[in-house]
Amino acid sequence: MLPNLPDEDLLELFSQMWLIRRFEERLIELAAELSFGHYHVYIGQESIGIPVLATLRADDTIFTTHRNHGHLLGRGAEPRALLAEILGRATGLNGGKGGTLHACAPELGVPHTSAAVGGGVPISVGSALAAKRRGSDRVTMCFFGDGALEEGAVFEALNIAALWKLPVIFLCENNTTEALGAAAGGYPASIIAAGELGAIARSVGVPAHQVDGTDSAAVLEAAQEAVARARAGDGPTFVDAVVARWPGSNPLWPELPAGATELRFAWEPESAPSELARWYREQDGLIRYVRELLASDVADRERLRSIDAGVCEAVAESARFAVESPHPEPSAAYTDVFAVPRDVALAPVPDAALRELTYAEAIVEALEQLMDEDPELLVIGSWVLGLGPWRTHFDRIRERYADRVLDPPTAEAGFCGVGIGAALAGQATLVDIGTASFVFQGFAQVVNEAANAISMSCGRLRLPLVFHFLHGLRGGGGAQHSHSPQAMLWNTPGLQIMLPSSPRDVKGLLRTAFATGSPTVFADHSRLMPIAGPVPAEPYAIPFGVAEMKRSGRDVSIVATSFAVQLALRAAELLSAEGIEAEVVDPRTIVPLDRATILESVARTGRLVVVDEGHLSCGVGSELAAVVAEEGFDALRAPIRRVAVADVPIPASPVLESELAPGPERIAAAARALLGLAAPEAVLR
C-alpha cells in the first residue's frame, strides 16, 4: 500500500528513491574503473530512508552512518558534489576530506557522519538535548544499522535519551536478514541475544516499533508517529525497519551481481536475473513501490520511464563532473584541523583588581563568568573539582545554574557523545569525565568523533567543547585511577590540550578553550586545587600556544606541565640554595605548543630537564625532548634528561606510589646530573 500522500508527492518519493538506486549503481561501476577507498551503498534501503526523511522539516537534524549516500541525497545534497566527495575531489561536499564514509552537509542539517558502528548515536542525543533546552520543537533523526545495537555506547545513549526525555528518533535500518555475519551465524537480528532489537530500547523505557522496511507506507506512518511524539515533548522512539540486505552488499566490496535494476522487473518479474529474481520480487522495497504506483494509477509505465531517463541523465552528468574534477591541492592536507577562533581568545589579561584565589575558586569563577555571558553554556557532570574538601566551591555553580548542570548516568561513552552533539548544535559544553582514567571508557567519542569532526567537514563546523578530567598521582588511586593520558590524546590530531598550573592560568585558559570553537582536553590535577595565587577579578583570556616562564635562570631549563610545574618550582628553590639557577617554563598548552619559548630558554641555558607525571616511554616529556633534540640540538651542552613515572602500573600503596612520583628532589637531581654534580643513575630511580 502506498503512503497516504498526494500523487505528486508519491512521485517525488519515487524520484528520490530511484535517484539513490541509479547513483549507487553508477558508483559501483566507477569503483571498477577507478581507485578509491572502501565504500558502502544504500541499495535496498531506499524505501526506508526516503519516507522517513519526508517526515522531517528543514530545521531538523540528521545523523547517519557509513551507509550514508541515500540520506544525503534524500536531504538534498547535489549528486555531483556527493560523488566528487566519494572520489576524493576538491569539488566534493567536504573537499575530499570526508570521503564516502564521512560525507556530511551541515547546511542541510547533516552535521556529522560517523563511520564507526554506533558512533553517531550518542551524538544525536546531544543534538536533541540542545533542541530541548532551547525550547524548540526540532527533532533529531538518527539512522544506524542493526549492528549498532551490539555497541555499549548505543545502550548508554538510549538510556540518557529516555532519562532526559529527549526529542530523538532512533531509526534502525535493520538489513541483517539473509546477510553475511549475523544471519549466517543463525542470529535473528544482529549478533545479539535479544530476539527483537526493540526489546533493548524498551528495557530503558523507549517505545519501540518494528515495521516492514519494504513497505513505504508503514515506514512513513511509524516515522510520522515518532516525530510527532518528539515534537510534542514525549521523548524518544525506536523504530526497527527490517529489510533483506541487497545481495550485492554481501561481498567485501559492493558489486552488481547481475547488472543494473530495470523498471520492468516490477511488471515482468520473470525478466529479472534468476539469481536475484526472489530479491527483486519479494524483498526490494523500491520495486514494490513501483508496483504500487502502477496498481494505484498514480503513474503509468511511460511516466516512470520518463523519470528514469531524467535520473539517469543527472547521474551521468554527476559522474562526468566528479571524474573530471581536480584533486585537492596537497597543501590542503594541513588545513581545517581546528575551527577559526573568536577574537575574544586574544583579549589581554588585565593588571588591576588582583585577588588571591585558590585554583579551585578560579575554576568556579571562570565558569560562573562564562555561564553568565552565555545562557546556553552547559556542564555535564558535577564533580569538576573532584572529591576533595574544595569540591564545595562548585556548589555555587550547581545552585545558581541548577538547570545547566546535568548529572548523567555512569556512561562515559554516552555522555561524551552527548557533549559532542550539543556542541555541534552550537551549545558550548563542558563535559566532566572525572578521573582521567575514565576517559578510556569514552575514548572512541573523544578521539574518533570530536577530534575528527571539524576536519571531515572541511572546516565548516565549530565544536565549543571542553573535556575535563583530573589526571595523575592522587595518593592511593592505584593503577585504574592514576593515569595521565595526555600523550595518547596528543597523538590524536584535532584535539587542543590545555594543562594549567596556576589559578591565574586556569581562569584565562578556560575562556580561550570555549572561544576557539574546537574540542579541547582540559587535563587538570586534584593537587592543584588548594594552591593559591593572584587572579584578576574581571574576565580575561590567555591565548593558547603561548608558554610562560615561571622562573628565570641561567644554568638549566626545566619544562613541565600541570602540577609538575609546581614540583619544578620547588626543585628550582632547592637548586638555588646550591647556587644553581634553573629556568622553569610552563607550556600551558601542548596543542598548540609554543616551541619558540622552549627553544629560546634552552638556547640561554644549554641544558634541559623535562618533567611529566605520565609514564616515561612515549610521554609528554618524550615529545618535548624530541622537539628540542630536532630543533635546538646545537644549543645543548648536555643530553636531555626526562623525569617521569616509570613504566609500571601505579601501585595503590602510598609508599610505592611515592617511589614513582617525579618529586622536587628527583627533578633537582636531574638538573645536577646535567651540570656534572650527580650520578645520572640517581635520576633514573
C-alpha positions in Angstrom: 0.0 0.0 0.0 1.2 3.5 -0.9 1.6 6.2 1.8 -1.4 8.5 2.2 0.0 11.4 0.2 -0.9 13.4 -2.9 0.1 11.8 -6.2 2.8 14.3 -6.9 4.3 13.7 -3.5 4.3 10.0 -4.2 6.1 10.5 -7.5 8.6 12.8 -5.8 9.3 10.0 -3.3 9.9 7.6 -6.2 12.2 10.1 -8.0 14.3 10.4 -4.9 14.4 6.6 -4.3 15.2 6.0 -7.9 18.0 8.6 -7.9 19.6 6.7 -5.0 19.4 3.4 -6.8 20.9 4.8 -10.1 23.5 6.8 -8.2 24.7 3.7 -6.3 24.8 1.5 -9.3 26.9 4.0 -11.2 29.2 4.3 -8.2 29.8 0.6 -8.3 30.7 0.8 -11.9 33.1 3.7 -11.2 34.7 1.7 -8.5 35.6 -0.9 -11.0 37.2 1.8 -13.2 38.9 4.0 -10.6 40.7 3.5 -7.4 39.3 5.0 -4.2 38.6 3.8 -0.7 36.3 1.3 0.7 32.6 2.2 0.4 29.1 1.1 1.2 25.9 1.5 -0.8 22.3 2.2 0.2 20.7 -0.1 -2.4 17.7 -2.0 -0.9 17.0 0.6 1.9 15.6 3.4 -0.2 12.1 2.5 0.9 13.2 3.3 4.5 15.2 6.4 4.2 13.2 8.5 1.8 9.8 8.1 3.5 11.5 8.8 6.9 13.2 12.0 5.6 9.8 13.1 4.2 8.5 13.5 7.8 11.2 16.0 8.7 11.5 19.8 8.4 14.4 21.7 7.1 15.4 22.8 10.6 15.6 19.2 11.9 18.9 17.4 12.3 20.1 14.1 10.9 22.9 11.8 11.9 23.8 9.0 9.6 26.4 6.2 9.1 28.9 4.7 6.7 25.9 3.8 4.5 25.0 7.5 4.1 24.6 8.3 0.4 20.9 7.8 0.4 20.3 10.0 3.4 22.4 12.8 1.9 20.8 12.6 -1.5 17.3 12.5 0.2 18.2 15.5 2.2 19.0 17.5 -0.9 22.8 17.1 -1.4 23.8 17.7 -5.0 24.6 14.3 -6.6 27.7 15.7 -8.4 29.1 17.1 -5.2 28.5 13.9 -3.3 30.0 11.8 -6.0 33.0 14.1 -6.2 33.4 13.7 -2.4 33.3 10.0 -2.7 36.1 10.2 -5.3 38.1 12.5 -3.1 37.9 15.5 -5.3 38.3 19.2 -4.3 34.8 19.9 -5.6 33.2 17.4 -3.2 30.8 18.2 -0.4 33.8 18.3 2.0 36.7 19.0 -0.3 37.6 15.3 -0.3 38.3 15.3 3.4 35.2 13.2 4.4 35.0 10.8 1.5 32.3 8.2 1.2 32.4 7.2 4.9 32.3 10.6 6.5 30.5 12.8 3.9 28.3 15.4 5.7 26.4 18.5 4.8 26.0 20.9 7.8 24.0 23.3 5.7 21.4 20.6 5.1 21.1 19.6 8.7 23.6 16.7 8.4 26.4 18.0 10.5 28.5 14.8 11.1 28.6 11.3 9.8 30.2 8.6 11.9 31.6 5.6 10.1 32.2 3.8 13.4 29.3 1.4 14.1 27.0 3.2 16.6 29.4 6.2 16.8 26.8 8.8 15.9 24.1 7.6 18.2 25.3 9.3 21.4 26.0 12.4 19.4 22.4 12.5 18.1 21.2 12.5 21.7 23.3 15.6 22.4 21.7 17.3 19.4 18.3 16.5 20.7 19.3 17.8 24.1 20.3 21.2 22.6 16.9 21.4 20.8 15.0 20.7 24.0 17.0 23.1 26.1 16.2 25.9 23.6 12.5 25.2 23.8 12.4 24.3 20.2 10.2 21.5 18.7 13.0 20.5 16.4 13.8 16.8 16.3 16.9 14.7 15.6 16.7 11.7 13.4 19.5 9.1 14.0 20.0 6.4 11.3 22.0 3.3 12.1 22.2 -0.3 11.2 21.3 -3.3 13.3 25.0 -3.9 14.2 25.0 -0.7 16.3 22.9 -2.4 18.9 25.9 -4.6 19.7 27.7 -1.4 20.9 27.6 -0.4 24.5 27.6 3.3 23.6 24.2 2.9 21.9 22.6 1.4 25.0 24.1 4.3 27.0 22.6 6.8 24.5 19.2 5.1 24.6 19.2 5.3 28.4 20.2 9.0 28.5 17.6 9.9 25.9 14.9 8.2 28.0 16.1 9.7 31.3 16.1 13.2 29.9 13.0 12.7 27.6 14.8 14.0 24.5 13.3 14.6 21.0 15.3 12.0 19.1 14.2 9.1 16.8 16.4 6.1 16.7 15.8 4.7 13.2 17.4 1.3 12.9 17.8 0.2 9.3 17.9 -3.5 10.1 19.3 -5.2 7.0 20.6 -8.3 8.8 18.1 -10.7 7.2 19.9 -13.1 4.9 23.1 -11.1 5.2 26.6 -12.3 6.0 27.7 -12.4 9.6 24.7 -12.3 11.9 22.2 -14.2 9.8 24.8 -16.6 8.6 25.5 -17.4 12.3 21.9 -18.1 13.0 21.1 -14.9 14.9 17.6 -13.5 14.4 18.8 -9.8 14.5 22.4 -8.9 14.5 24.8 -10.8 16.8 22.9 -10.2 19.9 20.8 -12.3 22.3 17.7 -10.2 22.0 15.2 -11.8 19.7 14.0 -8.4 18.6 16.1 -5.2 18.7 13.3 -3.1 20.0 13.5 -5.1 23.3 16.8 -3.4 24.0 15.2 0.1 23.6 12.1 -0.9 25.7 14.4 -2.1 28.5 15.1 1.5 29.3 11.6 2.8 28.6 12.0 3.9 25.0 8.9 2.9 22.9 9.9 0.6 20.1 8.1 -0.4 16.9 9.1 -2.9 14.2 8.0 -2.3 10.6 8.5 -3.9 7.3 11.2 -1.8 5.7 9.9 -2.6 2.2 6.5 -1.1 3.0 7.0 2.6 2.4 3.5 3.4 3.9 4.3 1.6 7.1 7.7 3.2 7.4 6.2 6.7 6.8 3.5 6.1 9.4 5.9 4.9 12.0 8.2 7.8 11.4 5.3 10.3 11.5 4.2 9.0 14.9 7.8 9.1 16.3 8.4 12.6 15.0 5.0 13.8 16.4 5.9 12.3 19.8 9.2 14.0 19.8 7.8 17.4 18.8 5.2 17.1 21.5 7.8 16.6 24.2 7.0 13.0 24.8 10.6 11.8 24.3 12.4 9.3 22.1 11.2 6.5 19.9 13.0 3.4 18.5 11.9 2.3 15.0 13.2 -1.1 13.7 12.7 -1.1 10.0 13.6 -4.6 8.7 14.7 -5.3 5.2 16.7 -8.0 3.5 20.2 -6.8 2.6 20.8 -6.4 -1.1 22.9 -9.3 -2.3 25.4 -7.0 -3.9 26.4 -5.7 -0.5 27.3 -9.1 0.9 30.8 -9.3 -0.6 33.6 -7.2 1.0 33.2 -4.7 -1.9 29.8 -3.8 -3.3 29.1 -5.3 -6.8 26.4 -5.6 -9.3 25.8 -9.4 -9.4 23.5 -9.2 -12.4 23.6 -5.7 -13.8 21.5 -2.6 -13.0 17.9 -2.6 -11.8 15.3 -2.3 -14.5 11.8 -0.8 -14.1 10.2 -3.7 -16.0 11.2 -6.0 -13.1 8.1 -4.6 -11.4 5.6 -5.7 -14.1 7.7 -8.5 -15.7 9.3 -10.3 -12.7 10.4 -13.1 -14.8 12.7 -10.7 -16.7 14.8 -10.2 -13.5 18.1 -12.2 -13.5 17.4 -15.6 -12.0 20.0 -15.2 -9.2 18.2 -12.1 -8.0 14.6 -12.9 -9.0 13.4 -13.6 -5.5 15.1 -10.5 -4.0 13.5 -8.1 -6.6 10.1 -9.9 -6.4 9.8 -10.1 -2.6 12.5 -8.0 -0.9 13.2 -4.9 -2.9 11.1 -2.1 -1.4 11.8 0.1 -4.4 10.4 -2.3 -7.0 7.5 -2.9 -4.6 6.8 0.8 -4.6 6.9 0.9 -8.4 4.3 -1.9 -8.5 2.1 0.0 -6.1 2.4 3.2 -8.1 1.2 1.3 -11.2 -1.6 -0.6 -9.3 -3.0 2.7 -7.9 -2.9 4.5 -11.2 -0.6 7.2 -9.8 1.6 6.8 -12.8 1.9 4.7 -15.9 4.9 3.0 -17.3 5.8 5.9 -19.6 5.8 8.4 -16.7 8.1 6.2 -14.8 10.4 5.7 -17.8 10.5 9.4 -18.2 11.5 9.9 -14.6 14.1 7.2 -15.0 15.5 8.9 -18.1 15.9 12.2 -16.2 17.5 10.5 -13.2 20.0 8.6 -15.5 20.9 11.9 -17.2 21.5 13.6 -13.8 23.7 10.7 -12.6 25.7 10.6 -15.8 26.3 14.3 -15.6 27.3 13.9 -11.9 29.8 11.2 -12.8 31.3 13.3 -15.6 31.7 16.2 -13.2 33.2 14.1 -10.4 35.7 12.3 -12.6 36.8 15.5 -14.3 37.1 17.5 -11.1 40.5 18.3 -9.8 42.1 16.6 -6.8 42.7 18.8 -3.8 46.0 20.7 -3.6 48.4 18.7 -1.4 48.7 21.6 0.9 45.0 21.2 1.8 46.0 18.2 3.9 47.3 20.6 6.6 44.2 22.8 6.8 40.8 22.7 8.6 42.1 20.8 11.6 40.6 23.4 14.0 37.9 25.9 13.8 38.5 29.6 13.4 38.6 31.1 16.9 36.6 34.1 18.1 38.6 37.2 18.7 37.9 37.1 22.4 40.5 34.4 22.7 43.1 37.2 22.2 41.8 39.5 24.9 44.6 40.9 27.1 45.0 39.9 30.7 44.1 42.9 32.9 46.6 44.0 35.5 44.2 45.6 38.0 42.0 44.1 40.7 44.1 41.1 41.6 42.9 38.9 44.5 44.2 35.7 46.0 42.1 32.8 44.9 42.7 29.1 45.2 42.9 27.1 42.0 39.5 25.6 42.7 38.0 29.0 43.3 39.5 30.3 40.0 37.8 27.4 38.0 34.5 28.3 39.6 34.9 32.0 38.9 35.8 31.3 35.3 32.8 29.0 34.8 30.5 31.5 36.6 31.5 34.4 34.4 31.3 32.2 31.2 27.8 31.0 32.2 26.7 34.5 32.9 27.7 35.6 29.5 26.4 32.6 27.6 23.0 31.5 28.8 23.4 28.2 26.9 26.7 27.0 28.3 26.1 23.6 29.7 28.1 21.5 32.2 27.6 17.7 32.0 28.9 16.2 35.3 29.1 18.0 38.6 32.4 16.7 40.1 34.6 19.2 38.2 36.7 19.9 41.4 37.0 16.3 42.3 36.1 14.8 45.7 38.4 16.8 48.0 37.2 19.4 50.5 37.4 22.1 47.9 34.5 20.4 46.0 32.1 22.6 48.0 33.2 25.6 45.9 31.3 24.1 43.0 28.1 24.3 45.0 27.8 27.9 43.7 27.6 26.8 40.1 25.2 23.9 40.9 22.8 26.2 42.9 23.0 29.2 40.6 22.7 27.2 37.3 20.8 24.2 38.5 19.2 23.7 35.1 22.5 23.8 33.3 24.5 21.3 35.4 23.4 17.9 34.4 24.3 14.7 36.2 24.5 11.9 33.7 24.5 8.2 34.4 27.8 6.4 34.7 28.1 6.2 30.9 31.3 7.9 29.7 30.9 6.9 26.0 27.3 8.1 26.1 27.7 11.5 27.8 30.9 12.3 25.9 28.9 11.8 22.7 26.1 13.9 24.2 28.5 16.7 24.7 29.7 16.5 21.1 26.1 16.6 19.8 25.3 19.6 21.9 28.4 21.4 20.8 27.7 20.6 17.1 24.4 22.3 17.7 26.2 25.4 18.8 25.8 24.9 22.6 29.1 25.4 24.5 29.5 22.4 26.7 31.9 21.3 29.4 32.0 17.5 29.8 33.4 16.5 33.2 34.8 12.9 32.9 36.1 12.9 36.4 39.2 10.8 36.9 41.4 10.8 33.8 41.4 7.0 33.7 37.7 7.1 32.8 38.4 8.8 29.5 39.2 5.4 28.2 35.5 4.5 28.7 34.6 7.3 26.3 37.7 7.2 24.2 36.0 6.5 20.9 33.8 9.6 21.2 36.7 11.9 22.2 39.4 10.7 19.7 37.3 9.3 16.8 34.4 11.7 16.8 35.2 15.0 18.4 38.8 15.1 17.2 37.8 14.4 13.5 34.6 16.3 13.1 35.9 19.7 12.0 38.4 18.3 9.6 36.0 15.8 8.0 33.6 18.7 7.4 36.4 20.7 5.6 36.4 23.2 8.4 32.6 24.0 8.3 31.9 23.1 11.9 32.6 24.6 15.3 32.7 22.5 18.4 32.8 24.7 21.5 33.5 21.7 23.7 35.8 21.0 26.7 36.5 17.6 28.0 37.7 17.9 31.6 39.4 15.3 33.8 41.7 15.0 36.8 44.9 13.2 35.9 48.0 12.0 37.7 49.0 10.6 41.1 46.4 11.3 43.7 47.5 9.4 46.7 46.3 5.8 46.7 44.5 5.9 43.4 46.1 2.7 42.2 46.5 1.6 38.6 43.0 2.4 37.5 42.6 5.9 38.9 46.1 7.4 38.3 46.5 7.8 34.6 47.9 10.8 32.8 46.6 10.1 29.2 47.8 13.5 27.7 50.3 11.8 25.5 47.8 9.4 24.0 45.5 12.4 23.3 48.3 14.4 21.9 48.7 11.7 19.3 45.2 12.5 18.2 45.2 15.4 15.8 42.1 17.7 16.2 42.2 18.0 20.0 43.6 21.0 21.7 45.2 20.2 25.1 45.5 22.6 28.0 47.4 21.9 31.2 47.1 24.9 33.5 49.3 25.0 36.6 48.1 28.1 38.5 44.8 29.9 39.5 45.5 32.7 37.0 46.2 30.4 34.1 43.2 28.1 34.6 40.8 31.0 34.5 42.2 32.6 31.4 42.8 29.3 29.5 39.3 28.0 30.1 37.8 31.1 28.5 40.1 30.6 25.5 39.1 27.0 25.2 35.5 27.9 24.5 36.4 30.8 22.3 38.4 28.6 19.9 35.4 26.6 18.8 37.5 23.5 18.7 37.3 20.4 21.1 39.7 20.9 24.0 41.0 18.5 26.5 41.4 20.2 29.9 43.9 18.0 31.8 43.5 19.0 35.4 45.1 17.9 38.6 43.5 17.5 42.1 46.7 18.6 43.8 46.4 22.0 42.2 43.0 22.7 43.8 44.2 24.2 47.1 47.1 26.2 45.6 46.5 30.0 45.8 47.7 32.8 43.7 46.8 36.2 42.3 43.8 36.2 39.8 42.2 39.2 38.1 38.6 39.8 39.0 37.5 40.7 35.5 37.1 38.2 32.7 40.2 37.6 30.6 41.7 35.1 28.2 45.2 33.7 27.9 45.9 32.7 24.3 46.6 29.0 23.6 50.1 28.2 22.3 51.9 30.9 24.5 54.2 29.4 27.1 55.1 31.3 30.3 58.5 31.5 32.0 57.5 30.8 35.6 61.1 31.4 36.9 64.1 32.8 35.1 67.5 31.1 35.3 70.9 30.7 33.6 72.1 27.2 34.2 69.3 24.7 33.2 65.9 24.8 31.7 63.1 22.8 33.3 60.0 22.4 31.2 57.0 21.0 33.0 53.2 20.9 32.7 50.2 20.9 35.1 51.1 20.0 38.7 54.6 19.1 37.7 55.2 22.9 37.2 54.7 23.3 41.0 57.1 20.5 41.5 59.6 22.1 39.2 59.4 25.4 41.0 60.1 23.6 44.3 63.1 21.9 42.7 64.3 25.3 41.4 64.3 26.5 45.0 66.4 23.6 46.1 68.9 24.2 43.3 69.0 27.9 44.0 70.2 27.2 47.6 73.1 25.4 45.9 73.9 28.2 43.6 72.2 26.7 40.5 69.7 28.9 38.8 67.0 26.9 37.0 64.6 28.4 34.5 61.1 27.0 34.7 59.0 27.0 31.5 55.3 26.1 31.5 53.9 25.5 28.0 50.4 25.8 29.5 49.1 24.1 26.3 50.7 21.3 24.4 48.3 21.6 21.5 49.2 24.1 20.3 52.7 24.1 21.6 54.9 27.1 22.0 58.1 25.7 20.6 59.8 29.1 20.3 59.8 29.9 24.0 61.1 26.4 25.0 63.9 26.6 22.4 64.8 30.2 23.4 65.1 29.0 27.0 67.4 26.1 26.0 69.5 28.4 23.9 70.1 30.5 27.1 70.9 27.7 29.4 72.2 24.9 27.2 70.6 22.2 29.3 67.1 20.7 29.5 65.1 18.7 32.0 61.5 17.8 31.0 59.1 16.8 33.8 55.9 14.8 33.2 53.6 12.9 35.6 52.8 10.5 32.8 54.8 7.4 32.1 58.4 7.8 30.7 58.0 6.0 27.4 56.2 7.9 24.7 55.1 10.5 27.2 54.6 14.3 27.0 58.2 14.7 28.3 59.4 12.5 25.5 57.8 14.6 22.8 59.1 17.9 24.4 62.6 16.3 24.4 62.2 15.3 20.8 61.3 18.8 19.8 64.4 20.3 21.4 66.6 17.4 20.0 65.4 18.1 16.5 65.2 21.9 16.5 67.6 23.0 19.3 70.3 20.4 19.3 73.2 22.8 18.6 72.3 24.7 21.8 72.6 21.7 24.1 75.7 21.3 26.2 74.5 18.0 27.8 72.0 15.3 27.0 68.3 16.0 27.7 67.0 14.4 30.9 63.4 13.2 31.4 61.8 12.9 34.8 58.6 10.9 34.6 56.8 7.9 36.1 58.4 4.6 35.5 56.7 2.3 33.0 54.8 0.3 35.6 51.2 0.4 36.6 50.7 2.8 39.5 50.5 0.8 42.8 48.0 1.7 45.5 50.4 1.7 48.3 51.4 5.3 49.2 55.0 4.2 49.7 55.2 2.6 46.3 53.4 5.5 44.6 55.8 7.9 46.2 58.7 5.9 44.9 57.5 6.5 41.3 56.4 10.2 41.7 58.5 12.8 39.9 59.1 14.9 43.1 61.3 18.0 43.5 64.3 16.1 44.6 64.3 13.9 41.5 63.9 16.9 39.3 66.8 18.7 41.1 68.9 15.5 40.8 68.4 15.5 37.1 69.5 19.1 36.9 72.6 18.4 39.0 73.4 15.5 36.7 73.4 17.8 33.7 75.9 20.0 35.5 78.1 17.1 36.4 77.2 17.3 40.1 75.4 14.0 40.5 75.5 10.5 39.1 72.9 10.0 36.3 71.8 6.8 37.8 70.2 8.7 40.7 67.9 10.3 38.2 66.6 7.0 36.8 65.2 5.7 40.1 
